């Protein structure tokens, strides 16, 4: 196996994400913008290029800045997998909320639309010699303050006073206004002394801790574990009465019924409310960990041993052993006939996007081997068809006709001709060859008629 096949070159620069494993982890949206700057192209051009490479997963008219590529839905999975495949950087799904996709409702993760930022954080990036970048925590609508500097996040440029200037443009340089081009880390001339709400600061800290913790996850937190945790909280806090618990956190009783009976999943906003009222950390709640939790002593109610109806059965999410997956991928590399990444994913009962995110190098080796195989197979079909095409061209010219697809199809057997892709291009090569060896004075261009 060639050295190139052992470690295929990435199509895009292998940029290292910032802040991995910390509350200041970079968002996938920021990573994508920095990647466009690294290649000196617009974000629009880069998004179209990605769309062409993954046409089955991303449509060419994809407007990247209007999609939630840092969220926990399908767009986030598609984009993180595509960028991992093209940059060779594994785990780019950790720059999104995807690790919590089982525990947070996909339509319940509200992301800001206009793009917010902390000017002091961007200024710190420049001071410490880093390229300014957007934090993943800033993407959440539940986060409105910076826990590091204790100030409110901004959506407005301090120079031109316009909003929606962080990333919604064809050309984006993270940290600079997309309208006037000024640095977003500058402080406004009139600094407000508005007090920061303690609740807003608590929510920002909880989300930040959640994002830092997700880099230690081996498996996706399960919805079932979180619901068992909520059921225990209902039992301990309100004696198993869902209606009382619903009133406690300020939601409808039917919402809790939807979680346990109708396969529903709480939103991030609601889980933050539960965490706040029950005195449990957001990370512990979403991972179903109450080992260190004790119920608040204020207004503690007697625990009633009530009979609870059996909860509806939900399929247990699959636990993936990536070491075993890697061994099977290595086995696929040794097959006499190469297989595609899509076929490998089908055999492993996974998505190709997951393979690019967790077994990037071996997956790209499979892809390179498959492309080489297709290229050789196509070359063999052309070599096989070449004598037939030469003979057909000579015969057509001898009759004073123009070489067209229709004339070729009438003279070349179907089993010889059908495997040849780009037939018109091959016919032009055949005619050029015949002209060079002196069979005719002027090669006649092939037409599609």
C-alpha positions in Angstrom: 0.0 0.0 0.0 1.5 3.4 -1.0 2.4 6.0 1.6 -0.3 8.3 0.1 -2.9 5.6 0.6 -1.7 4.9 4.2 -2.3 8.6 5.1 -4.3 10.3 2.4 -3.8 14.1 2.1 -6.6 16.2 3.3 -8.5 18.3 0.8 -8.7 21.2 3.2 -6.2 22.6 5.8 -6.2 20.6 9.0 -6.8 23.5 11.3 -6.8 22.7 15.0 -9.9 23.8 16.9 -9.5 26.2 19.8 -10.5 25.7 23.4 -11.2 21.9 23.2 -12.2 20.5 26.6 -12.8 24.0 28.1 -15.8 26.3 28.5 -14.3 28.4 25.7 -14.5 25.6 23.0 -14.8 26.9 19.5 -18.1 26.5 17.6 -18.2 24.6 14.3 -19.5 27.8 12.6 -16.3 29.6 13.7 -14.1 26.7 12.5 -15.8 26.8 9.1 -15.2 30.6 8.8 -11.6 30.3 9.8 -11.2 27.5 7.3 -12.5 29.8 4.5 -10.0 32.5 5.6 -7.2 29.9 5.6 -7.9 29.1 2.0 -8.5 32.8 1.0 -12.0 32.1 -0.3 -15.4 33.3 0.7 -17.6 31.2 3.0 -20.0 31.0 0.1 -17.4 29.5 -2.2 -16.3 27.0 0.5 -19.9 26.0 1.3 -20.5 25.4 -2.5 -17.4 23.3 -2.7 -18.4 21.2 0.2 -21.9 20.8 -1.3 -20.4 19.5 -4.6 -18.2 16.9 -2.8 -21.1 15.7 -0.7 -24.0 16.2 -3.2 -26.0 13.4 -1.7 -26.0 15.0 1.7 -25.8 18.8 1.1 -27.7 20.5 -1.7 -25.8 23.0 -3.8 -28.1 25.9 -2.8 -27.2 25.4 0.9 -27.1 28.7 2.8 -24.7 27.8 5.5 -25.2 30.9 7.7 -29.0 30.2 7.9 -28.5 26.7 9.2 -27.8 25.5 12.7 -24.5 23.8 12.0 -23.4 24.1 15.6 -26.7 22.7 17.0 -27.7 19.1 17.7 -29.7 18.3 14.5 -28.9 16.7 11.2 -27.3 19.8 9.7 -24.7 19.7 12.5 -24.0 16.1 11.9 -23.7 16.5 8.2 -21.4 19.5 8.4 -19.1 18.2 11.2 -18.7 14.9 9.3 -18.0 16.6 6.0 -15.4 18.9 7.5 -13.8 16.0 9.3 -13.6 14.1 6.0 -12.0 17.0 4.2 -9.6 18.3 6.9 -8.7 14.9 8.4 -9.5 16.4 11.9 -11.5 13.9 14.0 -14.2 14.8 16.4 -15.5 18.0 14.9 -18.9 17.1 16.2 -17.5 18.1 19.6 -17.6 21.7 18.3 -21.4 21.4 18.3 -24.2 20.3 20.7 -24.4 17.0 18.9 -23.1 14.9 21.9 -26.3 15.9 23.7 -28.7 15.1 20.8 -30.3 12.2 22.8 -30.9 14.2 25.9 -32.0 17.6 24.4 -34.8 17.9 22.0 -33.5 18.9 18.6 -36.1 21.5 18.2 -35.6 22.5 21.8 -32.1 23.8 21.4 -32.6 27.5 20.7 -29.7 29.1 18.9 -29.2 32.8 18.4 -29.9 34.0 14.8 -28.0 37.2 14.7 -24.8 36.0 16.3 -23.6 37.3 19.7 -20.1 37.7 21.0 -18.0 39.0 24.0 -15.8 41.9 22.9 -13.4 41.2 25.8 -12.9 37.6 24.8 -12.0 38.6 21.2 -9.6 41.2 22.6 -8.0 38.5 24.8 -7.5 36.4 21.7 -5.5 39.1 20.0 -3.6 39.9 23.3 -2.5 36.3 23.7 -1.5 35.9 20.0 -4.5 33.7 19.0 -6.7 34.1 16.0 -10.1 35.5 17.2 -12.8 32.9 17.2 -16.4 32.4 18.2 -17.2 30.3 21.3 -19.8 27.5 21.1 -21.5 28.8 24.2 -22.3 32.0 22.4 -24.5 30.1 19.9 -27.0 29.1 22.7 -30.0 31.4 23.2 -29.8 30.4 26.9 -26.5 32.2 27.2 -26.6 36.0 27.4 -23.5 36.8 29.5 -19.8 36.0 29.5 -18.8 34.0 32.5 -15.2 34.9 32.2 -15.6 38.7 32.1 -19.0 39.1 33.7 -20.5 41.3 31.0 -23.4 40.9 28.7 -22.9 39.4 25.2 -23.3 41.9 22.3 -24.9 41.5 18.9 -24.0 45.0 17.7 -20.8 46.4 16.3 -19.5 49.3 18.5 -18.3 51.2 15.4 -21.2 51.1 12.9 -23.9 50.2 15.4 -25.3 47.5 13.1 -26.6 44.1 14.2 -26.2 40.8 12.5 -22.6 41.6 11.6 -20.8 38.6 13.1 -20.9 36.0 10.4 -23.9 36.4 8.1 -22.0 37.4 4.9 -20.2 35.9 2.0 -16.8 36.9 3.4 -16.3 36.4 7.2 -13.1 37.0 9.2 -14.0 35.9 12.8 -13.7 38.9 15.1 -14.2 41.6 12.5 -17.5 43.3 11.5 -18.8 42.0 8.2 -20.3 45.5 7.5 -17.6 48.1 8.3 -14.6 45.8 8.8 -13.8 47.1 12.3 -12.5 44.8 15.1 -15.4 43.5 17.2 -13.2 43.5 20.3 -13.3 47.2 20.7 -15.2 48.6 23.7 -18.1 51.0 22.9 -17.5 54.7 23.8 -20.4 54.7 26.2 -20.0 51.6 28.5 -23.2 50.7 30.2 -23.1 49.7 33.9 -26.1 47.4 33.7 -26.1 44.8 36.5 -25.8 41.2 35.4 -28.7 39.0 36.4 -27.5 36.2 38.7 -29.9 33.7 37.0 -28.4 34.6 33.6 -24.9 34.2 34.9 -25.8 30.8 36.5 -27.3 29.5 33.2 -24.2 30.6 31.3 -22.0 28.7 33.7 -24.1 25.6 33.5 -24.0 25.6 29.6 -20.2 26.3 29.7 -19.6 23.3 32.1 -21.8 21.2 29.8 -19.7 22.0 26.8 -16.4 21.4 28.6 -17.7 18.0 29.9 -18.7 16.7 26.5 -15.0 16.2 25.6 -14.8 13.5 28.3 -17.8 11.6 26.9 -17.3 8.1 25.5 -20.9 7.5 24.7 -23.8 9.8 23.9 -25.8 10.5 27.1 -29.1 8.6 26.9 -32.5 10.0 27.1 -33.6 7.1 29.2 -31.0 7.8 31.9 -32.1 11.5 32.0 -35.8 10.6 32.3 -35.0 8.1 35.2 -33.1 11.0 36.8 -36.2 13.3 36.4 -38.5 10.6 37.8 -36.3 10.3 40.9 -36.4 14.0 41.3 -40.2 14.0 41.1 -40.3 11.3 43.7 -37.9 13.0 46.1 -39.1 16.5 45.6 -42.9 16.1 45.2 -43.7 12.6 46.4 -44.0 11.3 42.9 -46.7 13.8 41.9 -46.0 15.0 38.4 -48.6 17.8 38.7 -46.8 19.2 41.7 -43.4 19.0 40.1 -44.8 20.7 37.0 -46.1 23.6 39.0 -42.7 23.8 40.8 -40.7 24.3 37.6 -43.4 26.2 35.8 -44.5 23.9 33.0 -47.7 22.0 32.1 -48.4 18.6 33.5 -49.0 17.4 30.0 -45.4 18.2 29.1 -44.1 15.7 31.7 -46.7 13.2 30.4 -45.3 13.7 26.9 -41.8 12.9 28.1 -42.7 9.6 29.7 -45.6 8.4 27.6 -45.1 9.9 24.1 -41.4 9.5 23.6 -40.8 13.3 24.2 -37.5 14.9 25.2 -37.2 18.1 27.3 -35.8 21.2 25.8 -32.6 22.9 27.1 -34.6 25.7 28.6 -36.7 23.2 30.6 -33.8 21.2 31.8 -32.2 24.4 33.1 -35.4 25.1 35.0 -35.3 21.6 36.5 -31.7 21.9 37.5 -32.3 25.3 39.1 -35.3 24.2 41.2 -33.9 20.9 42.2 -30.3 22.0 43.0 -28.7 19.6 40.5 -26.1 20.5 37.9 -27.2 20.6 34.3 -24.5 18.1 33.3 -25.5 15.7 36.0 -29.1 16.0 35.0 -28.5 15.3 31.3 -26.2 12.3 32.1 -28.6 10.9 34.7 -26.1 11.2 37.6 -27.6 11.9 41.0 -24.9 10.1 43.0 -23.8 13.3 44.8 -27.3 15.0 44.9 -29.3 15.5 48.0 -32.8 17.0 48.0 -33.1 20.6 49.3 -34.2 20.7 52.9 -36.4 23.8 52.4 -40.1 22.8 52.1 -39.1 19.1 51.8 -42.2 17.0 51.4 -42.8 13.5 52.7 -41.9 10.8 50.1 -44.9 8.8 49.3 -44.5 5.2 48.2 -47.0 5.4 45.3 -47.5 2.8 42.7 -46.1 4.2 39.4 -47.4 2.9 36.1 -44.9 1.1 34.0 -43.2 3.5 31.6 -43.5 2.9 27.9 -40.6 0.9 26.5 -38.1 2.9 24.4 -35.3 1.2 22.5 -31.9 1.5 24.1 -29.5 3.6 22.1 -26.7 1.6 20.6 -23.3 1.7 22.4 -20.6 1.7 19.7 -17.2 0.1 20.4 -15.0 2.2 18.2 -11.9 0.0 18.9 -13.9 -2.9 17.3 -15.1 -0.7 14.5 -11.5 0.3 13.8 -10.5 -3.4 13.5 -13.3 -4.1 11.1 -12.3 -1.1 9.0 -8.7 -2.4 8.9 -10.2 -5.7 7.6 -12.1 -3.9 4.9 -8.8 -2.3 3.7 -7.4 -5.8 3.1 -10.3 -7.1 1.0 -9.3 -8.2 -2.6 -12.0 -6.0 -4.1 -12.2 -2.5 -2.5 -15.4 -1.2 -1.1 -16.7 2.3 -0.7 -17.1 4.2 2.6 -20.9 4.0 2.2 -20.7 0.2 1.8 -18.4 -0.1 4.8 -20.9 2.0 6.9 -23.8 -0.2 5.7 -22.0 -3.3 6.8 -21.2 -1.8 10.2 -24.8 -0.5 10.6 -23.5 3.0 11.0 -23.6 6.3 9.0 -20.6 7.3 6.9 -20.6 10.6 8.7 -20.0 8.8 12.0 -17.0 7.0 10.5 -15.4 10.3 9.4 -15.9 11.7 12.9 -14.5 8.8 14.9 -12.3 6.7 12.6 -11.1 9.5 10.2 -7.8 8.2 9.0 -8.9 4.6 8.2 -12.1 5.9 6.6 -10.2 8.2 4.3 -7.9 5.3 3.4 -11.0 3.3 2.4 -12.2 6.3 0.3 -8.9 6.7 -1.5 -8.6 3.0 -2.2 -12.2 3.0 -3.6 -11.5 6.0 -5.9 -8.3 4.4 -7.2 -10.2 1.2 -7.9 -13.0 3.1 -9.8 -10.3 4.9 -11.8 -8.6 1.6 -12.8 -11.9 -0.1 -13.6 -12.9 2.8 -15.8 -9.5 2.8 -17.6 -10.0 -0.9 -18.3 -13.4 -0.3 -19.9 -11.9 2.4 -22.1 -9.0 0.1 -23.2 -11.5 -2.7 -24.0 -13.7 -0.4 -26.0 -10.9 1.5 -27.8 -10.5 -0.9 -30.8 -14.2 -1.0 -31.4 -14.4 2.8 -31.3 -11.5 3.2 -33.7 -13.1 0.7 -36.2 -16.5 2.5 -35.9 -14.9 5.9 -36.6 -13.1 4.7 -39.7 -16.3 3.1 -41.0 -18.3 6.3 -40.3 -15.7 8.5 -42.1 -15.5 6.1 -45.0 -19.3 6.7 -45.5 -18.7 10.5 -45.4 -20.6 10.9 -42.2 -20.0 12.7 -38.9 -19.1 10.8 -35.8 -22.1 11.0 -33.5 -23.4 9.0 -30.5 -26.2 7.6 -32.6 -23.7 6.3 -35.3 -21.4 4.8 -32.7 -24.3 3.1 -30.8 -25.4 1.5 -34.1 -21.9 0.0 -34.7 -20.5 -0.9 -31.3 -22.0 -3.8 -29.2 -23.9 -2.6 -26.2 -21.9 -4.7 -23.7 -18.8 -2.9 -24.9 -20.2 0.6 -25.0 -22.4 0.8 -21.9 -19.6 0.7 -19.3 -17.8 3.7 -20.9 -18.7 6.9 -19.1 -18.2 10.3 -20.8 -18.4 8.7 -24.2 -18.1 12.0 -26.2 -14.8 12.8 -24.5 -13.5 9.3 -25.2 -14.6 9.7 -28.9 -12.6 12.9 -29.2 -9.5 11.2 -27.9 -10.0 8.3 -30.4 -10.4 10.8 -33.3 -7.3 12.8 -32.2 -5.3 9.6 -32.0 -6.4 8.5 -35.5 -5.5 12.0 -36.8 -2.0 11.8 -35.2 -1.3 8.4 -36.8 -2.4 9.7 -40.2 -5.6 7.9 -40.7 -7.4 11.1 -41.7 -6.4 14.6 -42.5 -8.8 16.3 -40.1 -10.5 14.8 -37.1 -14.2 15.5 -37.0 -15.5 16.5 -33.5 -18.0 14.0 -32.1 -21.5 15.3 -31.4 -24.2 14.1 -29.2 -26.8 13.7 -32.0 
